[in-house]
Amino acid sequence: PLRVEHFFPRDEAWKIYGPAIGAGIIAMWLAAGWVDRHRTDRVVLGLGALLLTAGSLTLRFGLETKPGIFWGLLVFVVGFALVEPILPALVTRYTGVAVRGTAAGAFSMSQFFGAGLGGVVAAFFLSRRVEYLFWFLAALSLIILIMAVWLPDPRRAKVEFLSS
C-alpha cells in the first residue's frame, strides 16, 4: 500500500485494487468450478503457488514502476485467490472422519496466527529492506509449489494423515 500511494493517490487507489480483486474473484470462481468438476485441487494449488511466486518477483523487480506494481499485485492476488480456498478443502480430504472438525478448526486457527505473524514479518522487512520481503514471499510460494507437486492424490492413495 505504501508504494501504491506513491503512484496512485488514495482517491484513485481503486484503479489498482479494483482490477486485482476483481480478477481474484473471477479466478477463484472459475477454479472452484473446475476443481469440483475435475478434482484437480493439487493442480490448482500448484498454479496458484506459481502465480504467487511470479507476483512476488514482479513486485520485487517492478516496485519502482506503476506497471510493475499493477501487474505484480494482479498476479499475486490471483495466485492467492487460487491457493486460499484449496487449503481448507485439502485438510478435510486428508483427515479421518472422526477428527475432521478438529483438523478444520486447527487449520482455521493457524490461518489467524499466520495472518498476525505475516504482519510482524512484513513490518520487519519494511523497516529494513522491502525488496527482501518479496524474496521471502517468493520462497514461501515455492514451498507451496513443492508441496503441491509431492502431495499424494487422496482419491488413489486413501491417505489419512490424521485418523481416529
N, C-alpha and C positions, 0 to 999 in steps of 0.2 A: 504493500500500500504506500510506503514512503516513496518508492520510485514512480508509482502510478501518479501520485500527486505532483511529481516533478514535471510530468508530461501532460497530465490531464487535471485541470482544476477540479475541486470537489463537485461542482455542479455539472461537470462533464465526465465524471468517473463511470457513469453508466455506459459510455461508449466502449469501454474496455471490459467492464464486468458483465454487462448485459450479454454480449455475444459469447463470452466464455461460459457463463452459467447456462445460457440457452443451449449451447452446443453440448454441454454436460448433461442436461436434462434429456435432450434428444438421444444422446449416446446411451444413457442409462436405460431409457425406454426401449430402444432397439435391441440392446444387448440382453435385457431381461427377457424379451420375447424370444430371441434367438436361443438363449440358454435353456429356457423352458421347453422349446420345441426340439432342440438337438442335443441337450445335455452336454454342452461344451464349456462348462464352467471353468475348467482349467485353461482352456484356450483363451477365453475372455479375460481371465485373471492375468495370463501372460501378456496379452495385448495391452491391457491396462498398465501393467508394470513397464512395458516398453515405452508407452506414451508418457508415463510419469518420468522415466529416465530422460526421454527426449525433451520433455518440457522443462525439466530441471537444467539440463545442459543448455537449452536455448535461452533460458533466463540467465544462466551464468554468463554466456558469451554475448547476449544481447541486452544486458542490463542497462546500458547507456543509450539505447535507441528505442524509439516508440514502436517500430515493428518488432523488435526483439522481445519487448515486454508483452506486446499484444499476442504474438504467436506463441511465446513461451507459456504465458498464462492460459491461453486457449487449449493448447496441447496438454498441459499439466492438469487442468480441470477435467478435461475429457477422460484422461487416464484415471484420475481419482474417481470419477463417476462410474467407470467400469469396475474398478477394484472394490470400492466401498460396499456395494450390495452382495458381492460374491462371497466375501469372507464369512459373514454370519451363516450363509447358506452352507458353506463347506463345513463349518463347525457342526451343524446339525446332521450333515451326511456322514461325518466321520465318528460320531459318538453313538454309543448304545442307547436304546430307548429309555432305559432306567435312569440315565444321567444326562439326558439331552437338555432338560431345563436348567440343570446346574451348569452345564457347559456353556449354554447360551447366556446365562447370567454372568458367569465369569468372563466370557468374551466381551459382553457389554461393559462390564466394569473396567476391563483392561482398555477398552476404547476411550473411556473418560480419562483414565490415568494417562494414556498415551497422548491425548489432546493437551492435557496440562503439562506433561513432560516436553511435548513438542514446543509449547510456548516458551518454556525455560531454555531449551536448546537453541531455539531461534534467537532469543534475546542474547544468549551467549555469543553466537556468531555475529549478530548485528552490532554488538559492542566491540567487536574485533575486526573481522574482515568478512563482509557479507558474501563475497564470492565463495567462501568455504561452505556456507550454508547450502548452496546449490550442489556442490560436490557431495556433501553429506546426503542430501536428498536423493541424488542420482545413485549413490552407493546403496542406500536402503531400498530403492526401487529395483536395483539389480538383484538384491537378495530375494525380493518377492518373485522376480522372474525365475530365479533358480529354483525356488520352492515350487512354483507353478509347473516347471518342467519335470521335476522329480516326484511330484505328488502322485501317489498311485491312484488309479481310477477306482472310486468306491463301488461302482457297479460290477466291476470284474474281479476285484481282489477281496471283496467283503471285508474291508478294513474297518476295524473299530478300535480307535486309539484309546477310548475310554469306554468301559462297559461296566455292567453291574457286578 
